[in-house]
Amino acid sequence: MGLRQSWFNYRNLIFLLMLYFVQGIPYGLQARFLPIFLRSKGTSLASLGLIKLLLLPWLLKILWAPLFDWMQSKRKWLLASMLGLLCVCSLGSCISLDNILFLCAILFLLNVFSSTQDIAVDGFAMQLLTHKQVGMGNTIQVVGYKFGSIFGGGVLMWLSMYLSLNGLFLFLSFIYLFSISCIFQFDVDEKKILEITENDGCTVTESGQIMNSKRNKKEFKQLNKLTEKENNSHLKNKKETFVWLKKLIQLPGTLSIIILVIVYKLGEQGCVDQFPLYLVDRGTPASTVGFWSGVVCQAMSIAGSILGGIYLSRFRVSPVSLLQFLCFVRLVPMIIEFCHTLQIIQSDFVALTAMTAAQLIGGAITTTMFTLMMQCSQRAPVSVQGTHYTLLATLEVMGKLLFVSSVGWMSDVLGYPVMFSLFILISAMTIPFVPFLEIRNDCS
């Protein structure tokens, strides 16, 4: 017990919370603050949509993630990524960001280093957390990241009334400088953590997995050998890699949930992305829209995620049934937003309330969907469970990213009412599909 308390205490909790908070700032900056800020300056919807493609490093980070396993020190990678973020923000405070190409370059570099930081922080947390602390650690991850997103979206929008875009990047550089100093103060001997073998009957492995018994240790060693052989065989021939991926998709329930994962958030994400811009175009002050979109809506999203998790755990309701119900309820605020674009409803307060309600319901939907994803991945062979879940999570991000990258120019061409009717149609189409998920029988 003494070893556990020495390596994981409230000081460590605050440290992880700070890291995840800082990690969420670039997302809030790019997804919440900049679209509203740039739209108020006259940037076209098509350009704002294409800027979303700068988030591609978050999809491609799996390409450099193995480096973190080959080079054991997560702390060094964490410092390197934070130094990169500091340098990028310092550069953004010096150059003219009126040029959209310079701004895009800064945003792309921010995404490269923040996605790298994501790998480092998760790896660092897995080394630091024991089996019983994983739940607490995941809560810290969600809350810290969401609050970082609120800061990057809402607080920066408020500060934009007093600071230029260069001034905001200078402000962010000081935040990263402070974070780096905290990392230097937080001195952890990673090798010693990995040597701790008695922790509530668990052994923490170098990959961050927890072994509960000697039998598990033997299974883990056998699994490592099997996985190593499989990896070597895959590297010999690219065709075998595609065969391996095909077998992964053919696992029970995987194909059905892949289809749902790609489409279940498209309509909702379209509304989340376009409705704040519609309000700015309508004449609502950008600072007001930014506060509601970046602070109030994100807070409601956090509340929805927490409530969804509590409901699933306490009442033991079927995630499939809950997901279908939430997808149906989600249509209500979307229809209100659609009516607002048609001027049937003209109250801005009603519009902002609908936008907030959509985020509350969306947070609960996300928690429910990720629960289904994890249940499906747990049915996969142990050797591919992590990869299976990563595949589903990557496709979830990819679907939303590609869709919101295209809705900007479509809104320019077709107009807001047509686009919001399309968003409602896409969301409605997911409702009858949910009950037919194979995971109801195979992965629940």
C-alpha positions in Angstrom: 0.0 0.0 0.0 2.9 2.4 0.8 4.4 1.9 -2.6 1.1 2.6 -4.3 0.5 5.8 -2.3 4.0 7.0 -3.0 3.6 6.7 -6.7 0.0 7.8 -7.0 -1.6 10.4 -4.8 -3.6 13.6 -5.1 -0.5 15.4 -6.5 -0.3 12.9 -9.3 -4.1 13.3 -10.0 -3.7 17.1 -10.3 -0.7 16.5 -12.6 -2.6 14.3 -15.0 -5.6 16.7 -14.9 -3.3 19.5 -15.9 -1.8 17.5 -18.8 -5.2 16.5 -20.2 -6.5 20.1 -19.7 -3.6 21.4 -21.8 -4.2 18.7 -24.3 -7.7 19.8 -24.9 -6.9 23.5 -25.6 -5.9 23.0 -29.3 -9.1 21.2 -30.0 -11.2 23.9 -28.5 -9.2 26.5 -30.3 -9.7 24.9 -33.7 -13.2 23.4 -33.4 -14.9 26.1 -31.3 -13.1 29.4 -31.3 -11.5 29.8 -34.8 -14.6 28.9 -36.9 -16.7 31.6 -35.1 -13.8 34.1 -35.0 -12.9 33.7 -38.7 -16.6 33.7 -39.8 -17.1 37.0 -38.0 -14.1 38.3 -40.1 -15.8 37.1 -43.4 -14.1 33.7 -44.0 -16.2 31.5 -46.3 -17.9 28.4 -45.0 -16.0 26.3 -47.6 -12.6 27.5 -46.2 -13.7 26.8 -42.6 -14.6 23.3 -43.6 -11.3 22.7 -45.3 -9.5 23.9 -42.2 -10.9 20.8 -40.4 -8.6 18.7 -42.6 -5.7 20.0 -40.5 -6.9 17.6 -37.8 -5.6 14.7 -39.9 -2.5 14.1 -37.6 -5.0 12.8 -35.1 -5.9 10.0 -37.5 -2.3 9.4 -38.6 -0.8 9.4 -35.1 -0.9 5.6 -35.1 2.0 5.7 -37.7 4.5 7.2 -35.1 2.9 5.7 -32.0 5.2 2.6 -32.0 8.1 4.9 -31.4 6.8 5.5 -27.9 7.1 1.7 -27.2 10.5 1.4 -28.7 11.9 4.4 -26.7 10.6 3.6 -23.2 10.6 7.1 -21.6 7.2 8.6 -21.9 8.3 11.6 -20.0 10.9 12.6 -22.6 8.3 12.3 -25.4 5.9 14.4 -23.3 8.5 17.1 -22.8 9.4 17.0 -26.5 5.8 17.4 -27.6 5.2 20.2 -25.1 8.3 22.1 -26.2 7.0 21.7 -29.8 3.6 23.3 -28.8 5.5 26.1 -27.0 7.6 26.8 -30.1 4.6 26.7 -32.4 2.5 29.1 -30.2 5.6 31.4 -29.9 5.9 31.4 -33.7 2.1 32.2 -34.0 2.6 35.2 -31.8 5.3 36.7 -34.1 4.1 36.1 -37.7 1.2 37.7 -39.5 -1.8 35.4 -39.1 -3.9 37.5 -41.6 -2.5 35.2 -44.2 -4.7 32.0 -44.1 -1.7 29.9 -45.3 0.4 30.9 -42.3 -2.5 30.3 -40.0 -3.1 26.8 -41.5 0.6 26.0 -41.1 0.4 27.0 -37.4 -2.7 24.9 -36.8 -1.3 21.9 -38.6 1.9 22.0 -36.4 -0.3 22.4 -33.3 -2.2 19.2 -34.3 1.0 17.3 -35.0 2.4 18.1 -31.5 -0.9 17.8 -29.6 -1.6 14.4 -31.1 1.9 13.3 -30.2 1.3 14.7 -26.7 -1.9 12.6 -26.5 0.1 9.4 -27.1 2.7 10.4 -24.5 0.1 11.4 -21.8 -1.9 8.2 -22.3 1.3 6.1 -22.0 2.4 8.1 -19.0 -0.9 7.6 -17.3 -0.9 3.8 -18.0 2.5 3.6 -16.3 1.2 5.6 -13.3 -2.2 4.1 -12.8 -2.8 0.8 -11.1 -5.8 -1.5 -12.0 -8.1 0.1 -9.3 -7.1 3.6 -10.4 -7.9 3.2 -14.1 -11.5 4.3 -13.6 -10.5 7.4 -11.8 -7.8 8.1 -14.4 -10.3 7.9 -17.2 -12.6 10.3 -15.4 -9.7 12.7 -15.1 -9.0 12.3 -18.8 -12.5 13.1 -19.9 -13.0 16.0 -17.5 -9.6 17.5 -18.0 -9.8 17.3 -21.8 -13.3 18.8 -21.9 -12.3 21.7 -19.7 -9.3 22.3 -21.9 -11.7 22.4 -24.9 -13.9 24.8 -23.0 -10.9 27.0 -22.3 -9.7 26.9 -25.9 -13.2 27.6 -27.3 -15.0 29.8 -24.8 -12.3 31.6 -22.8 -10.2 32.4 -25.8 -13.3 33.8 -27.6 -13.8 36.1 -24.6 -10.2 37.1 -24.6 -10.4 37.9 -28.3 -12.3 41.0 -27.4 -9.1 42.4 -25.7 -6.3 40.6 -27.5 -5.4 40.1 -31.2 -4.9 36.6 -32.6 -1.1 37.0 -32.1 -1.8 38.0 -28.5 -3.8 34.9 -28.0 -1.0 32.7 -29.2 1.4 34.5 -27.0 -0.9 33.8 -24.1 -1.0 30.1 -25.0 2.8 30.0 -25.2 2.9 31.1 -21.5 0.5 28.3 -20.6 2.7 25.7 -22.3 5.8 27.2 -20.6 4.1 26.8 -17.2 3.1 23.3 -18.1 6.7 22.4 -19.0 8.0 23.7 -15.7 5.4 21.5 -13.9 6.7 18.5 -15.8 10.2 19.2 -14.7 9.0 19.5 -11.1 7.1 16.2 -11.4 10.1 13.8 -11.1 9.1 10.2 -11.6 11.4 7.2 -11.9 9.7 5.3 -14.7 11.9 2.3 -14.3 11.1 2.0 -10.7 7.3 2.2 -11.4 7.6 -0.7 -13.8 9.5 -2.8 -11.2 6.5 -2.5 -8.7 5.1 -6.0 -8.6 2.8 -5.9 -5.6 0.0 -3.6 -6.0 -3.3 -5.0 -4.7 -2.2 -8.3 -6.1 -1.5 -6.9 -9.6 1.6 -6.5 -11.7 2.1 -3.5 -13.9 3.7 -4.5 -17.2 5.7 -2.3 -19.5 2.8 -2.0 -21.8 0.6 -0.7 -19.0 -1.4 -3.9 -18.7 -2.3 -5.4 -15.3 -1.6 -9.1 -14.6 -3.5 -10.5 -11.6 -2.0 -13.9 -11.2 0.9 -16.2 -12.2 -1.5 -17.8 -14.7 -2.0 -14.3 -16.3 1.7 -13.7 -16.4 2.2 -17.0 -18.4 -0.7 -16.1 -20.7 0.8 -12.6 -21.1 4.2 -14.0 -22.1 2.6 -16.4 -24.5 0.5 -13.6 -26.0 3.6 -11.5 -26.4 5.3 -14.2 -28.3 2.2 -14.9 -30.4 1.8 -11.2 -31.1 5.5 -10.8 -32.0 5.3 -13.7 -34.4 2.2 -12.3 -36.0 3.7 -8.8 -36.3 6.8 -10.3 -38.0 4.7 -12.2 -40.4 2.7 -9.2 -41.3 5.8 -7.1 -42.0 7.0 -9.7 -44.5 4.2 -9.0 -46.9 1.8 -6.1 -47.2 -0.9 -8.4 -48.5 -0.9 -10.3 -45.2 -1.6 -7.0 -43.5 -4.7 -6.6 -45.5 -5.7 -10.2 -44.7 -5.2 -9.5 -41.0 -7.3 -6.3 -41.3 -10.0 -8.3 -43.1 -10.1 -10.9 -40.4 -10.4 -8.1 -37.8 -13.4 -6.7 -39.6 -15.0 -10.2 -39.9 -15.0 -10.6 -36.1 -18.6 -11.0 -34.7 -20.5 -7.7 -34.8 -17.7 -5.6 -36.1 -19.0 -4.8 -39.6 -22.4 -3.6 -38.2 -20.8 -1.4 -35.5 -18.3 0.0 -38.0 -21.2 1.2 -40.2 -23.0 2.8 -37.2 -19.8 4.3 -35.8 -19.1 6.1 -39.1 -22.6 7.5 -39.5 -24.2 7.9 -36.1 -22.7 11.3 -35.4 -22.7 12.9 -38.9 -26.0 14.8 -38.7 -25.4 15.9 -35.1 -21.9 17.0 -35.9 -23.1 18.9 -38.9 -25.5 20.9 -36.6 -22.8 21.4 -34.0 -20.5 22.7 -36.6 -22.8 24.9 -38.7 -25.4 26.3 -36.2 -23.0 28.6 -34.4 -21.8 30.0 -37.8 -25.5 30.4 -38.8 -26.1 32.5 -35.7 -23.1 34.7 -36.4 -24.3 35.2 -40.0 -27.7 36.1 -38.6 -26.2 38.9 -36.5 -25.7 37.3 -33.1 -22.5 38.7 -31.5 -19.6 36.4 -32.0 -18.7 36.7 -28.3 -22.1 35.5 -27.3 -22.1 32.6 -29.7 -18.6 31.7 -28.7 -19.5 31.7 -25.0 -22.6 29.4 -25.6 -20.8 27.1 -28.0 -17.4 27.0 -26.3 -18.4 27.1 -22.6 -22.1 26.3 -22.0 -22.4 23.6 -24.7 -19.2 21.9 -23.7 -20.3 21.9 -20.0 -23.6 20.3 -21.1 -21.6 17.7 -23.2 -19.6 16.8 -20.1 -22.9 16.5 -18.0 -24.4 14.3 -20.7 -21.4 12.0 -20.8 -21.5 11.6 -17.0 -25.3 11.1 -16.9 -25.1 8.5 -19.7 -22.4 6.6 -17.9 -24.3 6.7 -14.6 -27.5 5.5 -16.2 -25.8 2.6 -17.9 -24.0 1.4 -14.8 -26.7 1.9 -12.2 -29.8 0.8 -14.1 -28.0 -1.8 -16.3 -30.1 -0.8 -19.3 -29.2 -2.3 -22.7 -26.8 0.2 -24.5 -28.6 -0.7 -27.7 -32.0 0.3 -26.3 -30.6 3.5 -24.7 -28.8 4.5 -27.9 -31.9 4.1 -30.0 -33.9 6.2 -27.5 -31.3 9.0 -27.4 -31.0 9.1 -31.2 -34.7 9.7 -31.4 -34.7 12.4 -28.7 -31.8 14.1 -30.4 -34.1 15.0 -33.3 -36.0 17.4 -31.2 -33.3 20.1 -30.8 -32.2 19.6 -34.4 -35.8 20.3 -35.6 -35.9 23.4 -33.5 -32.6 24.6 -35.1 -34.0 23.8 -38.5 -37.1 25.8 -37.8 -34.9 28.7 -36.7 -33.1 28.7 -40.1 -36.6 28.9 -41.7 -37.5 31.9 -39.4 -40.4 29.9 -38.1 -38.8 30.3 -34.7 -37.0 33.7 -34.3 -36.0 33.8 -30.6 -32.2 33.6 -30.2 -32.6 32.3 -26.7 -34.7 29.3 -27.9 -32.0 28.7 -30.6 -29.2 28.8 -28.0 -31.2 26.5 -25.7 -31.7 24.0 -28.5 -28.0 24.1 -29.3 -27.2 23.4 -25.6 -29.8 20.5 -25.4 -28.3 18.9 -28.5 -24.9 18.9 -26.8 -26.3 17.3 -23.6 -28.0 14.5 -25.5 -24.9 14.2 -27.8 -22.7 13.6 -24.7 -24.9 10.8 -23.5 -24.9 9.3 -27.0 -21.1 9.3 -27.2 -20.8 7.5 -23.9 -23.3 4.9 -24.9 -21.7 4.4 -28.3 -18.2 4.0 -26.8 -19.6 1.5 -24.4 -20.9 -0.6 -27.3 -17.6 -0.3 -29.0 -15.7 -1.5 -26.0 -18.2 -4.4 -25.5 -17.6 -5.5 -29.1 -13.8 -5.2 -28.8 -13.9 -7.3 -25.6 -15.4 -10.1 -27.6 -12.4 -10.1 -29.9 -9.3 -12.3 -29.2 -7.1 -10.8 -26.5 -4.2 -10.3 -28.9 -6.2 -7.9 -31.0 -8.6 -6.2 -28.6 -6.6 -3.0 -28.4 -6.2 -2.8 -32.1 -9.9 -3.6 -32.6 -10.9 -0.8 -30.3 -8.4 1.6 -31.9 -9.9 0.8 -35.4 -13.4 1.6 -34.2 -12.3 4.8 -32.5 -10.3 6.0 -35.5 -13.2 5.3 -37.9 -15.5 7.3 -35.5 -13.2 10.3 -35.8 -12.6 9.9 -39.5 -16.3 9.9 -40.3 -17.0 13.1 -38.4 -13.8 14.8 -39.8 -14.4 14.0 -43.4 -18.1 15.0 -43.2 -17.6 18.4 -41.4 -14.8 19.2 -43.9 -17.3 19.1 -46.7 -20.4 20.7 -45.2 -18.9 24.2 -45.3 -19.0 24.5 -49.1 -22.3 22.6 -49.3 -23.8 25.2 -47.0 -22.4 28.0 -49.2 -24.1 26.4 -52.2 -27.3 25.0 -50.8 -28.0 27.3 -47.8 -28.5 26.5 -44.2 -32.2 25.3 -44.3 -31.4 22.6 -46.9 -28.3 21.5 -45.0 -30.1 21.2 -41.7 -32.9 19.2 -43.3 -30.1 16.9 -44.5 -28.6 16.7 -41.0 -32.0 15.7 -39.6 -32.5 13.0 -42.3 -29.1 11.5 -41.7 -29.7 11.4 -37.9 -33.2 9.9 -38.4 -31.8 7.1 -40.7 -29.6 5.8 -37.8 -32.6 5.1 -35.5 -34.1 2.0 -37.3 -30.6 0.7 -37.9 -29.6 0.5 -34.2 -31.8 -2.5 -33.2 -30.4 -4.6 -36.0 -26.8 -4.4 -34.6 -25.3 -7.8 -34.5 -23.6 -6.8 -31.3 -26.9 -7.2 -29.5 -26.3 -11.0 -29.6 -22.6 -11.2 -30.3 -21.0 -8.4 -28.3 -23.4 -7.5 -25.5 
